[in-house]
Amino acid sequence: MKNNWFKDMEKITICLGFAIIYLGVNNFLGNSVISPALVTGISLSGLFLTLADFLSKQFKDFENKRVLNVLYFIDSALYVLAALCIVGYPNATFITSLDKETLDWMSTSASVVALGFVFVAIGINNRKMAIEEDAKQAKEIQKIAQQTQKILDDAKEISKSKKETQELIREMQNETSELMKNKDKRIELLEKEIKLLKEMK
């Protein structure tokens, strides 16, 4: 559900939030009068926007195109309803004809439900973050284990190579020793032959 239109809607939502804050501050200071119908409309709008944000975050990594199209339609419909609740809802005759107590009840209900979804969304997001953090730590531990295993394997190879080198040195020493012995014997035989030759003369 991520595209340029959705990002623009997020900007509009932020600006709308600042406008509502401005209206609330003015009402607190006595510079404006907010009708009960508008309060109800704002509460319902907040509920729809909270639902849209909740769905967007929960299914942001979804890959099924058909389901994504349905979610995109629901998301767009919720934004349209949120806009209608602020612009059209407070001015509708069937709303303005309701008494203040009914409007307050609707406003309170919408606000409480929206707040409930906010808590649910925060809880789910925290749980996802904890799971992602655990998965990240598990990957890091696995990476360290692989690096350690590689170091051990390299050490074994070096040790094996060292042993082979030592064996080769021993063999060369033995061969050299044999050559020296054979050389001494050969010299001794040659000396005997020379001595015999001298005696024959």
Buried (B, 14 or more C-beta within 10 A) or exposed (E): BEEEEBEEBEEEBEEBEEEBEEBBEEEEEEEEEBBBBBBBBBBBBBBBBBBBBBBBBBBEEEEEEEEBEEBBEBBBEBBEBBBBBBEEBBEEEEBEEBEEEEBBEBBEBBBEBBEEBBEEBEEEEEEEEEEEEEEEEEEEEEEEEEEEEEEEEEEEEEEEEEEEEEEEEEEEEEEEEEEEEEEEEEEEEEEEEEEEEEEEE
